[in-house]
Amino acid sequence: MKDIWIIQHIRQETPGTLAELLLERGFNLRTFHPYLGDTVPTQPENIAGLVVMGGPMGVYDKDTHPNLTQEMQLIQNAHQAQVPVVGICLGSQLIAASLGAEVRSSGYKEIGWYNVKRQSSTDPLFKNLPENFMGFHWHGDIFDLPEGAELLASSALTTHQAYRVGASTYGLLFHMEVTPQIVQDMVQVFQDELAQEGLSGADILRETQSLLPELKQHARQVFGAWIELVESRILTVH
């Protein structure tokens, strides 16, 4: 039961630092690529955890991306079975929608490096983070919190940046997982979006050089704590 399922929606948005940590801890990673035609299961069959990544589509694009329906069923089933789940960007929106919350366009884009404010001093993943830190963002959709969720982080533009539902289901709207390569790939593939927003990819890459090392430290802390929840459940199940 050392299998982690990963759903990846676009080639450029990989699990980055989270994948590094999972491999260091000896987990087997199985990645589903629905954009390449992979079918996403709806039942979490004997897995230790589920990771749902970001992508340019929205939760409401089920007609053009029917895999999103399967993904939401998988998330719902994993959550109910108390399989630890973490969703990043689109993944956090899919979790919110799967658990009954509304996801919608914000009417603005939050792209680049912006301050994130920690909102919880007790959550096992977030409690040891500084109260304020710089996070990497790339989204235009926002969500309400699912019923019973605890808010973990906010930004000036977006109140709901991270949350937990139950003991081990987490949604992170901002990107903690990014590596220099991921940021570079996103700047390259989403050039048109940057141009539409009047943003400079060169500026984002320059900020990444100075700000990413600290974010990676925070990411290893947060994702490491999530992996500890995964490992605890493995011991409990067995």
N, C-alpha and C positions, 0 to 999 in steps of 0.2 A: 504494500500500500504506500509506495513512495512515488506514485505517479501524480504529476501536476498537469492539468489540462490548461492550455493557453489558447485563447481565441484572438487572432490577429486580423485586423480588417484592412490593412494596407501594408505593403512591403516595408515602408520606411518606419512605421511605428511599432518597434519591437519592445520586448519587456526590459531591455537594457540592464540597468543595475539590479533589478529584481531577478532576472534570469541568472546573472552572475552569482548572486547569493544562493539561489536554489541549487545551482550546480555545485557550488562549494559545499553545501550541506548534503550532497549525495542524492538529490531527487532526480527522477526521470521526467523530462519535459516532453510532452506531446503537444505540438502546435497544430491547430486547425486554421486553415487559410480559406475562408469562404469566398474571398475575391478570386481565388484560383479554382473554385468549384468544389471545395471540400464541404461535405455535409456535416453539420454540427449536431451531435447527439442531444437528446433532450433529458436523458437520465444520467446522473453522475455515477457511473459504474465503478465502484471500488477505487475512487480517487482520493488523494489526500487533500487536494485544494484546487481551486478554479481561479484563473486569472483572465480578465476580459479587458482587452486593450482599446486604444482610441482609434479614430478614423474620421474621414471627412463627411460621412453620411450622418443623418439624424435618426433618433428613435422612431420618428414619424414616417420614415422612408421605407416602411415594410413592403409596399407594393413593388418597389424597384429592388429591394434587398430582402427577399423573403427569409433569408437566413436569420434575420433579426428576431423573427417570431420564435424560431427554434432556440435561439440564444436566451431569450427571455424565459422560455419554459425551463431551460437548463438552469438558469440562475435561480429561478423560483424553487425548483426541486432541490438544488444544492443547499440553498438557504434553509429550507424546511428540514433537510437531513442534517443540518448543522455542519456541513462541509465548509471550511473557511473559504471565503470568496473575497477577491479584491478587484475592483474595476477602476480603470484610469480613463479620464476624459469621457469619451463615448461610453466606456464601460461603466462609469459611475452613473451616467444617465440611464443606461439599460437596467442597472440594478434598481434605481429609483422607480422607473416605469414598471418593472417587474413586480415591485412591492406596492404598487398602487398610487404612486405620486405622479404629479403632472410634470412633463418635460416640455419646454417651449423655447422659441427663439427669444433671446434677450433684447434684440434690436441693436446690439453693439457687439464688437469683437474685443476680446481680451487676449492679446497676442504679445508675447515677449516676456520680459522679466519685471514682475511686480511683487510687492510685499505681500506676504501671507501672515495672518495673525492667528496664532493658536487660540482655540476657544475652550479647550478641556485640559484640566490639570490632573485628571484621573485615568483617562484612557490609556491602556497599555502601550499603544503605538505612539501616541502624540505627547504624553505627559512630560517626557524629558526633552522635548524640543524647546528652543528659545521661544519667547512669547511672539517675537517677530523674526521672520527670515524671508529671504528672497526666493520666490518660486518661479518656475517656467510655465507659461500659460499659452494655450492655443485653442480657444473655443468661442462659439457664438451662441450656444444654447445653455440654458440654466434649468434648474429643477427645484421643485418643492421637496422637502424632506419626507421620506416615508413615515408612516405612523410609528411612533415609538423610537425613532432615530435620535441619536445624540449628535449635535453639531460639534465638529472637531476643529474646523478652521474656516476663516473668511478672508476676503480681500476687500479693498475699498470699492471695487466695481461689482463684486459678486459675493453676496452674503454666504451662500452655501458652497464652500470650496471642498469640504471633506466631511464625512459623516460615518457613523457606525450604526448598524441595525443588528440587534441581538449581540451575541458574544464575539462573532468573528466574520461578519460581512461588512466590508469597508468600501466606500466610494470616494475616490480622489478626483476632483475635476481638474486640478492642475497636474502638471507632469513632474513627478519626482524621479521617474525612472530614467530620464534622458542621459545620454552620453554625448560627447562631442559629435560623434558620427550621426546620431539620431537628429540632433538639432540641425546639423548641416544638411541632412537629407530632407528634413521638413522645410527648411528655408528654400531649398532647391525645387521641391515638387509643388510647393504652394506659392510660387513667385507671383502668380496672378492675384491671389488673395492679398498678399502683402502690398502689391501695387494699388489695388482697389482701396485699401485702408490707409494708403500714404505712408507705409512703414518701410524701413530700410533693412533688408536682410543682412547687410554688412554690419549695421549697428547691433543687430541681435547677436550675430556671431562674435562681435567684439566684446559685448557684455558677457556672453557665454564663457569666454576665456577667463574672465575674472570671477564670475559668480558661480559657475558650475562646481568647482571643487568643494565649496562649502555645502551646496545642495546635495552633492553625492554623499557627504558624510551623514547628513540628515536622512537621506534615502536608505543608507545601509542600516541606520538605527531603526527607522520605521518598518522597513520591509523585513529586517531581521526579527523584530518583535512579532510581525505577522507570521513568519515562518515558525517561531516558537509556539504560536497558537496551533499551527498545523501539526507540529511534532507532538504537542500535548494531546491533541485529538487522536493521533495514531496510537499513542500509548493507552489512551482510554478505550478505544475501539478494540484493541487487542488485549 
